[in-house]
Amino acid sequence: MKILSADKVEVRIERQPDSSDCKWCLYCKIEKKNKSKLLFMIKTNVSPYLLFQQNKINLIENSKKIKSEVLKHSEL
């Protein structure tokens, strides 16, 4: 597994048209200093799901607070 550091991270989920060979595409893009790079794209026919979790050292739990914090930075 490769571990990267970034100044900004963008995860984009796109529903594809019916004529496409997949139903969903997920993109992960990072920015560091003044450079940006698309790290990967995932194609799938299964609807993606997101987990918003908080690491509490000895426990990882689902968190509405983390979900709210992440989604407030999203552009809709």
N, CA and C of each residue as an Amber inpcrd file, in Angstrom:
protein
   228
   0.8570000  -1.1790000   0.0000000   0.0000000   0.0000000   0.0000000
   0.8970000   1.2330000   0.0000000   0.5410000   2.1910000  -0.8230000
   1.2770000   3.4370000  -0.9190000   0.5940000   4.4840000  -0.0430000
   1.3640000   5.1990000   0.7590000   0.8280000   6.2530000   1.6250000
   1.3230000   7.5970000   1.1030000   0.3880000   8.5060000   0.8640000
   0.7130000   9.8160000   0.3150000   0.2680000  10.9130000   1.2670000
   0.9580000  12.0390000   1.2080000   0.5340000  13.2450000   1.9250000
   0.0530000  14.2460000   0.8870000  -0.9820000  15.0000000   1.2370000
  -1.5420000  15.9630000   0.2860000  -2.0570000  17.1790000   1.0290000
  -2.0870000  18.3040000   0.3240000  -2.6770000  19.5180000   0.8770000
  -4.1950000  19.4950000   0.7210000  -4.6730000  18.9630000  -0.4150000
  -6.1030000  18.8640000  -0.6860000  -6.3960000  17.5100000  -1.3150000
  -7.5800000  16.9810000  -1.0190000  -8.0250000  15.7060000  -1.5900000
  -9.4340000  15.8960000  -2.1390000  -9.6450000  15.4010000  -3.3430000
 -10.9760000  15.4390000  -3.9500000 -11.3750000  14.0190000  -4.3360000
 -12.5420000  13.5930000  -3.8770000 -13.1080000  12.3100000  -4.2810000
 -14.4070000  12.6320000  -5.0060000 -14.5060000  12.1860000  -6.2420000
 -15.6690000  12.4960000  -7.0670000 -16.3630000  11.1950000  -7.4520000
 -17.6790000  11.1660000  -7.3140000 -18.4880000  10.0020000  -7.6870000
 -19.4210000  10.4420000  -8.8070000 -19.3600000   9.7360000  -9.9320000
 -20.1930000  10.0890000 -11.0830000 -21.0880000   8.9300000 -11.4900000
 -22.3520000   9.2070000 -11.6610000 -23.2880000   8.2390000 -12.2460000
 -23.1090000   8.3380000 -13.7470000 -22.9140000   7.2190000 -14.4100000
 -22.6500000   7.1890000 -15.8390000 -23.9430000   7.0070000 -16.6280000
 -23.9480000   7.4290000 -17.8930000 -25.1400000   7.2430000 -18.7210000
 -25.4070000   5.7580000 -18.9730000 -26.6280000   5.4350000 -19.2990000
 -27.0150000   4.0430000 -19.5350000 -26.2140000   3.3890000 -20.6580000
 -25.7290000   4.1730000 -21.5850000 -24.9690000   3.6340000 -22.7160000
 -23.5140000   3.2890000 -22.3490000 -23.0960000   3.6720000 -21.1680000
 -21.7210000   3.4180000 -20.7320000 -21.5180000   1.9500000 -20.3620000
 -20.2480000   1.5260000 -20.3120000 -19.9530000   0.1350000 -19.9500000
 -19.9610000  -0.0980000 -18.4410000 -20.1710000   0.9500000 -17.6550000
 -20.2980000   0.8080000 -16.2000000 -21.3360000   1.8210000 -15.7090000
 -21.8260000   1.6150000 -14.4920000 -22.8440000   2.5210000 -13.9420000
 -22.2410000   3.6730000 -13.1430000 -21.0640000   3.4390000 -12.5440000
 -20.4510000   4.4250000 -11.6580000 -18.9590000   4.5580000 -11.9390000
 -18.4420000   5.7920000 -11.8030000 -17.0040000   6.0460000 -11.8280000
 -16.6530000   6.8580000 -10.5930000 -15.5700000   6.4640000  -9.9380000
 -15.0610000   7.1810000  -8.7730000 -13.6560000   7.6620000  -9.0930000
 -13.3880000   8.9210000  -8.7880000 -12.0900000   9.5260000  -9.0790000
 -11.4720000  10.0270000  -7.7770000 -10.1680000   9.8670000  -7.6430000
  -9.4550000  10.4140000  -6.4940000  -8.3370000  11.3170000  -7.0070000
  -8.3920000  12.5850000  -6.6230000  -7.4380000  13.5900000  -7.0820000
  -6.8210000  14.2590000  -5.8570000  -5.5140000  14.5130000  -5.9150000
  -4.8590000  15.2040000  -4.8090000  -4.1290000  16.4410000  -5.3200000
  -3.8650000  17.3590000  -4.3950000  -3.0940000  18.5560000  -4.7030000
  -2.0470000  18.7360000  -3.6210000  -0.8330000  18.9960000  -4.0470000
   0.2600000  19.2710000  -3.1200000   1.0500000  20.4290000  -3.7000000
   1.2420000  21.4460000  -2.8780000   1.8450000  22.7050000  -3.3230000
   1.0240000  23.2260000  -4.4880000   1.5930000  23.3970000  -5.6600000
   0.8390000  23.9210000  -6.8020000   0.5840000  22.8680000  -7.8690000
   0.7520000  21.5940000  -7.5280000   0.5630000  20.5190000  -8.4990000
  -0.6290000  19.6660000  -8.0960000  -1.4050000  19.2520000  -9.1010000
  -2.5120000  18.3380000  -8.8330000  -2.3470000  17.0980000  -9.7030000
  -2.8680000  15.9870000  -9.1960000  -2.7050000  14.7210000  -9.9100000
  -3.9220000  13.8370000  -9.6580000  -4.4490000  13.2680000 -10.7290000
  -5.5020000  12.2750000 -10.6100000  -4.8180000  10.9540000 -10.2920000
  -5.0590000  10.4180000  -9.1040000  -4.3760000   9.1970000  -8.6770000
  -4.9630000   7.9490000  -9.3100000  -6.2960000   7.8690000  -9.3050000
  -6.9230000   6.6880000  -9.8800000  -8.3860000   6.9380000 -10.1960000
  -8.9190000   6.0440000 -11.0270000 -10.3310000   6.0260000 -11.3510000
 -10.8010000   4.5880000 -11.1620000 -11.9710000   4.4380000 -10.5690000
 -12.5560000   3.1080000 -10.3680000 -13.8780000   3.0580000 -11.1260000
 -14.0600000   2.0010000 -11.9070000 -15.3260000   1.7770000 -12.6120000
 -16.0360000   0.6090000 -11.9380000 -17.3480000   0.7760000 -11.7110000
 -18.1170000  -0.2940000 -11.0770000 -19.5780000  -0.2120000 -11.4980000
 -20.2570000  -1.3390000 -11.4000000 -21.6920000  -1.3620000 -11.6570000
 -22.4960000  -1.3400000 -10.3610000 -21.8110000  -1.4350000  -9.2460000
 -22.4600000  -1.4280000  -7.9390000 -22.3700000  -0.0220000  -7.3530000
 -23.4890000   0.4600000  -6.8590000 -23.5260000   1.7950000  -6.2730000
 -22.5250000   1.9110000  -5.1210000 -21.6550000   2.9290000  -5.1450000
 -20.6630000   3.0680000  -4.0750000 -21.3140000   3.5510000  -2.7770000
 -20.6560000   3.2860000  -1.6790000 -21.1120000   3.8140000  -0.4020000
 -19.9250000   4.4300000   0.3230000 -20.2070000   5.3960000   1.1660000
 -19.1680000   6.1190000   1.8840000 -19.2970000   5.8520000   3.3790000
 -18.1610000   5.6970000   4.0180000 -18.1190000   5.5480000   5.4690000
 -17.4220000   6.7660000   6.0590000 -18.0150000   7.3570000   7.0500000
 -17.4330000   8.4870000   7.7550000 -17.1230000   8.0020000   9.1660000
 -15.8400000   7.8890000   9.4700000 -15.4400000   7.2750000  10.7330000
 -14.4290000   8.1240000  11.4780000 -14.4080000   7.9210000  12.7810000
 -13.4390000   8.5990000  13.6390000 -12.5900000   7.5510000  14.3510000
 -11.2730000   7.7550000  14.2940000 -10.3330000   6.8640000  14.9620000
 -10.1280000   7.3720000  16.3850000 -10.4890000   6.5570000  17.3590000
 -10.3520000   6.9240000  18.7690000  -9.2950000   6.0390000  19.4370000
  -8.1720000   5.8900000  18.7760000  -7.0170000   5.1080000  19.2110000
  -7.3350000   3.6180000  19.3080000  -8.1880000   3.2160000  20.2200000
  -8.4760000   1.7880000  20.3950000  -9.8240000   1.3810000  19.7960000
 -10.4660000   2.3220000  19.0850000 -11.7900000   2.0490000  18.5260000
 -12.0160000   2.9550000  17.3150000 -12.5670000   2.3980000  16.2610000
 -12.9710000   3.1990000  15.1030000 -14.4850000   3.1090000  15.0270000
 -15.1460000   4.2780000  15.0510000 -16.6030000   4.2720000  15.0520000
 -17.1560000   5.1760000  13.9670000 -18.3430000   4.8220000  13.4870000
 -19.0420000   5.6640000  12.5260000 -19.4130000   6.9740000  13.2150000
 -19.3490000   8.0780000  12.4590000 -19.5330000   9.3770000  13.0940000
 -20.3330000  10.3300000  12.2040000 -21.4540000  10.8040000  12.7280000
 -22.2400000  11.8280000  12.0330000 -21.4950000  13.1610000  12.0590000
 -20.7160000  13.3960000  13.0930000 -19.9330000  14.6270000  13.2110000
 -18.8990000  14.6960000  12.0840000 -18.2130000  13.6090000  11.8220000
 -17.2120000  13.5690000  10.7480000 -17.9030000  13.7250000   9.3980000
 -19.0460000  13.0690000   9.2230000 -19.8100000  13.1970000   7.9840000
 -20.1780000  14.6480000   7.7260000 -20.6730000  15.3190000   8.7480000
 -21.0550000  16.7190000   8.6270000 -19.8470000  17.5900000   8.2950000
 -18.7290000  17.3230000   8.9390000 -17.5110000  18.1030000   8.7290000
 -16.9980000  17.9500000   7.2880000 -17.0210000  16.7430000   6.7710000
 -16.5430000  16.4970000   5.4060000 -17.5100000  17.0820000   4.3790000
 -18.8000000  16.8610000   4.5540000 -19.7730000  17.3060000   3.5720000
 -19.9600000  18.8150000   3.5300000 -19.6230000  19.5280000   4.5800000
 -19.7660000  20.9800000   4.5390000 -18.7540000  21.6170000   3.5850000
 -17.7000000  20.8720000   3.2310000 -16.6950000  21.3740000   2.2880000
 -17.0160000  20.9630000   0.8510000 -18.0440000  20.1610000   0.6710000
 -18.4070000  19.6910000  -0.6620000 -19.2140000  20.7550000  -1.3900000
 -18.9810000  20.8320000  -2.6800000 -19.7500000  21.7520000  -3.5230000
 -20.9070000  20.9890000  -4.1350000 -22.0930000  21.4870000  -3.9840000
 -23.2620000  20.8430000  -4.6020000 -23.9810000  21.8250000  -5.4900000
